[in-house]
Amino acid sequence: MEHASLINELINEAVTEKSLSAYKKLKKILKQKPEDSKLRFNIAVIEQRLDFNQEAKANYKYLIKNNKDFKSITNLYLMEIKDENYENALKLIDIGIEINPTYATIKKDKAFILYKTNKLEESKKICKFFISQNKKDITSLNILGLCYFVENNFEKAEFFLKQALMYDENNLQILNSLGRLFHEKRESEQAEKFFLKALKIDENSFQIINNLAGFYREEGEYNKAVKFYEKALILNKDNPSIISNLAKTYFDLDKLDLAEEYSLKALKYNEEDGNIKKILSFVYLKKHNFELGWTYFDGRLNLSDFQDRNETITKLRKKLYFKNNLKKNINLLVLREQGVGDELLYGSMYKDLLEQIENVKIECDKRLLNLFRNSLPKYAQKFVEFGNISNNNNKLKSVENILYAGSLGKYFRRNIKDFNNKNYLFPDKILSEKYKKIIDKFKGKYKFGISWKSFKNRYSFDKSLSLENLKHILDFEDCSFFNLQYGDIGNEIVDFESKCVSKINTIKELDIYNDFDSLAAFLKNLDMFITVSNSTAHLAGSLGVKTLLIKPKNHALFHYWNQYNENTPWYNSVTLISREDIMNENNLINKNLFQ
């Protein structure tokens, strides 16, 4: 048999039958003919089919380096996209565009990667060009819709995606994108409808299965989520994000050993993955293995949501302190965490820090400045308003080391005995007397504050309740209820009160969102504060106010509330209760929580 015919026969056998023996024979021939680019390309394609991805990538790279082979560039960047190595894919695409500048597909793939890497304006520009050439360009309409989706411009996102669906009602990409859009809008029935329609068209679509799993996880249907994540993993066994998502879902199911196992497996693919480290930290913190938990907790510093809320981290990163011990003579600047709630939580360690380190400054939200100074008067001058130093280049020069407040845990909360969970904040005495007089004017033996929503958070919906959910509590006799909910909720209260006899009192002069000094004084005069997970809950706990904390759904539950019992080591005045129990009157009576 002629040599060329033998090669063609082996290629056909390897491709159609996935024959290892044929593949091995072709590899031997390539050793004899290393310059045969056609053979090398076919071997790379076979390696992809056999899931020998690293070998395939090596052969494609060889062909690109030596021949600038366009097909190899295309195959390789598609592999990099599948592996979510978007920066690598983008470099390859730019090389491909230089070789073949008129090839439209590669430019649209570039738009997709630009969307994935959050370079949205560049991506939109490419999409709009192609749509101007062809209004029925579904690929460009999809990517454009996704760009607006990322920008939270849901109206425009829906417009472009539905326009694409009008041209092709069974397009998997569009159905998947619409599922994601309605999922984000919390229109669950619509989201599931689009996902399931897409799955019916292609039951082996990795992307659809993965997104459907994510949908079920955030709907609290964790077992369904596991089922689909496992199916996605069969289709893409080396995808670290799927392994990580499985870890998260097992954590939601309180299967901590499995969550740990999958997290460690995912971490092998990328040792710097902040999402995986965050899950591992939550696993160990729930087990009260605090020393190990804090080891991984700094992974949050690499997460986009942390960086978005802490814009200065890029210029400060070189000064971040990661050593395992704090030396007494260290020069240190402590920065607040992402939100006021976390800042109050980790602020419980400020006294420990100030007693140990002399040369330290602590930046805090300006709304908390007086509270920290008044509660720790000995160290009042150590507290400065956020940005006072970190946004001042001249002052920043004198700072040698920087810590975000959450990183204090590894120094001061290494085991359960380290928690001093007595209240550490104290309200202004004059303000406290003022609000005591106001509260005492209201009828009722007991004075309860209520807060039922969380805002400005990815999981706000999963943390929040409606007033209807709390109606059986608000009907308690001999009680006065006070509105301590920030945000635009006036109409909701009016609507609720029009349907029942319950009265929710709003103190108009109390600025719940901006005046934390007055809010603290008001809270301290209550018999109990009933709340969901929000910043006011942390303020109440920091003040030692008796608080009933309604825990969010598992996937929105952070480590400080995620405990095996109804107590948290962070605040001894806070009692934890599930959403199911708070909405069940009999369960509340059995628990005697209002005694």
N, C-alpha and C positions, 0 to 999 in steps of 0.2 A: 504493500500500500504506500502511496506517495506520502511524503512528510506532511504536506499541507492538508491532505485529506484526513490523515490520522488526527491532526490537531483539530480540524473541524468536527470530527466524530466525537473526540473527547470533550470538546466544548459543549456540543449538543447533549451528550450524556450527563455532564456535570450540571448543566443548566436545567434540563427537563427532569432529571431523576435525582438531582442533588447528590450525585455520586462522589464520595470522598476519594475512592480509588482513581477515578478519572481526574479529579482535581490534583491529586498527588503526582500523577503522571505528567500533567501539564506543568506543574512546578519544576519537575526535573528537566523538561524541555526548555523552560525559561532560563534555567541555570546555564544551559548550553547556548542559548540565544538571548542574552540579556538585553540586546538592543531592539528586539522585536516588539515594537510599541503596541501593535495590534494584539499580539498575544498577551502582553502585560495588561492591557485594558480589559480583555475578556476574562482574564484571571481575576482581576479586581471585581468585576461584576459578579463572577461566581462566588468570590469570597463574601460579598454582600449577601448573596442568597443563602450562604451557609452560616451567616452570622459571624464570620471572621472579620469583624469590622476594622480592627486595628491593622490587620494585614492589607485589607482593601484600601484603607486610607494611605498607607505607606506606598502602595503601588500608584495610586492617583497622584500623590505628591511627587513621586519620581517622574511621572509623565508630564506634570505641570512644570516642574523645574527644568526638565530637559527638552520638552517639546511644546510647552505652552498649549497643551491639548485642551480644547474647549469642552469636549464631552467629559473629560476627567474633572475639569473645574466644576461643571454643572453637577455631576454625581457627588463630588466631594462636598460642595456647599450644601446640597440637600441632606447629606448625612450629618453635617454640622448643625443644620437647623433641627433635624430630628433629635439630636443630642443636646439641643438648646445652647450650643456654643455659637451664639449669634455674632460675636465680634469676629471670630474666625471666619464665619460664613460671609460676613460683610467684606472682609479683605479679599476673599476669593471672588466674590461678585464684582468688585471693582476691577480686578484683573480681567475677568470675563468680559466686562463692558468695554475695556480697552481693546480687546481682541475682536469683539463683535458688537460694536456700538448700536447697531440697528435692531438687535434682537430684543423684542418687547418683553418676553417672558422674564428674562433675567432682571430687567428694570422693575418689573412688578414684584419680583421676589425681593429686590432691594427695598422697595416700599414696605413690604411685610416685615423685614428685619428692622428697618428704621422704626416702625411701629413698636416692635418687640423691645427695642432698646430705648424707647421713650423719646425718640427724635421725631416728634409728631409733625412738626411743621414741614420738615423735609419729606416725610412720608406723604402727607396730604398734597404737597405740591406735585409729586409724581402721579398720584392717583387722579388728581383733577385734570392733569394734562391728558391722560388716557381717556378719561370720561368725556373730555371735550372732543376727542377724536371719535369716540363711540359711546353713546349714552347707555348702551346695554352691556358695557364692560363689567361683568359681575365681579370679577376678581378685584378690580379697583374700587367698585362700590362697597364691597365687603371691607376692604382695608380702611377706606375712608370712614365708614361707619364705626369701625373699631377704634380709630383714632379719636373720634368724638366721644366714644364710649369711655375711653381712658380719661378724657378731659371732663367727664361727668356731664357732658352736654347730651343728655339722653334723648332729647327731642330730635336733634339733628342725626344722632346715631340711628334712631328708629326710622327716620325718614329715608336715609340712604339704604339701610338694610332691607326695608320693606319694598323699596324701589327695585332692588336686586331680586327679591323674591317674586316680584311681579313678572320678571323676565324668565325666571326659572324656579318654579314652586317646589321642586324636589332637590335643590342644590344643598348638598351637605354642609358646606362652609357657611352658607347664609343661615340655614336652620340652626346650626350650632351657635353662630354669633347672636342670633335673636334669643336663643335659650339663655345665653350668658347675660344678655342685656336685661331681659325680664327677671332673671335671677337677681341681678344687682338692684333692680327697681323693687324687689320684693313682691313681684307679681308671680307667685309660685305656680299657680295653675297654668298660666301662659308659658312660663319657662319650661315646665315639665312637658307640656304639649309639644313644644318645638324640639326638645331633646329626644323624646320618644319617637317622634316622626322621623328624625334623622337616623336614630338607631334602627328603626324598622327598614329603612332603605339600605343601611350598611351596618349589620350587627357586629362587624369586626373593625369598625373605625376606632382606632386608638384615641383620637382626639375627642370624639363624641362620648365614648365610654368614660374617659377621664373627667370630662366636664360634668357628666351626669352623676358620677361619684361625688364630685365636689358639691353639686346641687343637693344631693341627699344628705351629705354631711352637715351642711348649713341649715337643712330643714330638720336636723336632729334625728334623722333616720340612719343611724350609724351602721347598723348591720347591713343595710342595703348599700351604703357607701363602701364598706369593706368588700362586698361581693363584686362591685364594679371595679374598684381599684385593683383587686386581684386579677380580674379579667384583663385589665389594661396592662398589668405587669407581665402577663403571659405573652401579650402582643409586643411588648417592649421591655424585655426583662432587665436591661441595664439602665433604665431611666431613673436617675436618683430622685427626681421630683415625685414620681409615683411611689417609690419606696418611702420617701419622707411623708407623703400624704397618708400612706398606710399607717405609719408611726403615729401621726396626729390622730387618726381615727381610732386606733387602738387605745390611745391616751383618753380620748373622749369616752370610750367604753370602759375606762378604768382597768384596762388590761395592761398594766404598767410594764410587765416583763416583756410582752410582745412589742410595746411602744419603744422600749429601750433597745431591743434586738434590732428592729427595723431602723431606728435612728442611727445606731452604730454602723449598720450595713450601708446606709445612705452616706454617712460621713466618710466612708472609705473612698467614695467617688470624688468628694470635694471636702477636704478638711477645713476649709474656711467658710462653708455654707452656714450663714447666720440663722436661717430658718431651722435647720436640723439641730444646731446647737441650742436654739431656744426651746425646742421640744424636749431635748435631753435634759436641759436645766429644769424644766417644769416637772419631768418625771422624777428627778432626784429631789427636788424641793418638796414635792408631794410626799415622797417617802421620808421626808425630814432628814435626808442625807444632804445637809446644807453645804458642807464643804465641797462635795462633788458638784452639787447644783450650781453654786456660784462660779465654779471653774468654767462651766459652759455658758453662763449667763451673759458674759461679755460679747457673745456672738450677736446679740441684739444691735451692737454698734455698727454692724455691716448691713443691717436691713434697710430697705428703701424707706419704710415708714418712719423709722427712727431718724434717718438722714433728712427726710423731708421736713420733719418737725425741728430738727436741729441743724439749720443751714450752715452754721459756722464750723461744723465738725470737720469739714475738709481742710480748712486752714489750721485747725487745732490738733489734727490727728497725730502729728509728729511728737506732740507733748503729752499724749495720753499715757497714763501710768498703769502698767500691767503687772508689776512685781507682786509677789505673794505677801509681802510684809510692808507696813508703813513705818518708816523711821521717824523718830521724834523731831529731827532737825530738817525734815523735808519741807520744801517750799511748794505749797499746794493751792490750786484753785479748784473748787467743787462747783459743778454746774448742775442745774436742776434737770430732772428727768422730763419725759415727753409732755406730760400733762400735769395739771395741778394735783390730781389724785395721787399719781405716783410720787410727785414731789413731797406731798404730805406724808405718804407712807415711808419713804426712805429718809425723810426729815427726822424720823424717830431715832436715827443713828447719829444725828448731828452733835448731840451732847457728848456721845462717846468719842467722836472725832475731835471735838474742841478740847476735851479734857486731855487728849493724848498729844495733839499736834498744835504747836504754838503759831507757826507761820502759815496760816491758812485763811483764805477768804471763801465765802460761800455766796454764789449768786442765786437769787430766787425771784420768783414771779413778784412783781411790785405789789400785788394784792395781798401777798403773804408777809411782806417785809416787816410790818409793825407786829404781827403775831409772833414771828420768830424772835424779834428783838425784845418784845415784852416778856415772852416766855423764857428766854435765856438771857436775862439782863447782863449777866457777867460777861457775855460774849457778844453783846449787841453790835459792837463796831465790826465784828467779823462778817456781818451780813450786808450785802449790797444788792442793788436792783440788777436783775438779769440784763446782761449786755454792758454793764458798767466797766468791766475789764475785758471780757471775751470779744467785744466789738470795738475795743479801743486798742489800736495797734501799739501805741506807745506804752500803755500800761501792761499790755500782754507780753512785752519784751522781758519784763522782770519776773514773769511766771515761768517756773521750770517744769512743773508737773501739773497735769489736769486729770480730774476724775469726774465722771458723771455719777450722780448720787446713787443710782442703783448698784454701782460697783462697790459701794461701801460694805455690802453684805458679806463679801469674802473676808473682810477684816474684823467685823463686829458681830456677825450672826452666823458663826461657824457650827453651832449646835443649838438645840432647843433651849438649853439653859442660858444662852446668851441673850434671849429675848426679855427685855424689860418692858412689858406691855402695859404699864401704867400710862395714863395720859401724860403727854409732854407739852401740850399747848394749854395756855390759860388765857381766857378772854379779858379784855379791858374791864376793870371793876365798875367804872362809871357807866359804860355802855351796858354792862350786865344788869345794873340796877335799873337803868332806863327801860330795858325790854322786859324786865320782871314786872314792872308796873303796868306795862301795856298788856302783857299776857294775863295778868291777874284779873283784868277787867272782864275777860270772857268767862261765860258760865261753863260749868263742868268741873268735876273733881280732877279729871286727868287732862293733861295738855300734850297732844301728840302732833308732831310734825310729819308731813308726808312728802315724798319725792318719788316719782314713778317713771321718769324717762332719763335716758342718757343721750347726749348729743355729740356730734363731731368725732365719731369713732366708727371704724369699719363694722363693729358689731353692735352699734347703737340699737338697731332693731331687735336683736336677740337679747339685749339687756333690759329693754323697756317693757312696761305694761300699760294698760289703759286704766282710767278711773273705774270703769265697769268691773275690772278684775278685783278691785279693792272695795267694792260696794258693801260687802258684808262686814268689813272692818269699819268703814265710815258710818255704818248704822249703829255702832256701839253707843249705848246710853251713857250719860254722865261724862261725856268726852267732848273736848273742843279740838278740832283739827285745823292745822295751819299749813298753808301752801308754802312749801320750800322748794318748789320746782322752778328752776331757771328756764329761760326760753319763752317762746311765744305760745303760751298755753291758755290764755284768757278765754278764748272761745270754747275750748274743750271743757273748762270748768263750768261756764255758763250752760252749755249743752247738758252736762251731767246733772247739774243742780235742777234743771228744768224737768228731769225725769224722776227725781227722787226727793226725799225729805232731807237728805244729808246736806250739811253746810260746810264748805271749805273756806276758811278765813284767810284772806290775803292782807298782809300788812304792807300798805302802799309805800310807806317810807323806807321799807327794807329792800335794798338793792342786793338781791341774792347773788347776782353774777359778778358784780364789781366790788362790793363792800364786804370783804371777808371778816373784817373786825366786828362789824355789826352782826353778821350772820353767825359768827362764833358766839357772841354774847347771847343771841336769841336761842341758839341750839342748847346752850348750857342751862337754860331755864325750862327746858321741856322735860316731861316725864319719860318720853320715848320718841325716837325718830324712826319712822318706817320708810325704807328706801330701797331702790334698786342700786346696782353698782354704778356710782358716779362720783364726781369729786366731792360732793357734799357728804357722802358716806364716809370718805376718808377724813374729812374735817371733823365730823362727829366722833369718829373713833379716836382721833388724835386728842380730842378734848375730854374723852372719857364719858361721853354722852351714851346712855343706854340706847342701843340701836338694833333694830331688826333688819338684817340685810338679806334681800331677796336675790338669791344667786341667779346669774344668767344661765342660758343653755350651755352645755358642756364645752362646745367649741369656742365659746366666747368667755370662758371662765379663766381668770388669771390666777397665778400661783398663790396669791395672798388669801383668796377666798376658796381655793380648791383644797379642801381639807376632808379628812375622813369622818369628822364629827361636826358639831355645830359651832365649834370655836376656831378662831384663828390666832396664832401666836403673836400676830402684829398688834391686835387691839383686844384688851380683855373686856371691854364694854359692848362688843359687837357679837350678836348671835346670828348665825347663818341659817337660812331656811330656803327650801327649794321653791321654785315657782308653783309646782303642783300643790305643795302644802299651804302656801299663802292663799291660794284660790279655793281651798277646801275648808269650809267652816268647821267641820268635825275634827279635822286634823289640828287646827289651831286650838280648839278647846282641849283636845287631848294633851297637847304640848304645854298648856298653861303658860304661854309666852307673855301674856299681858297681866300676870299677877304681880 
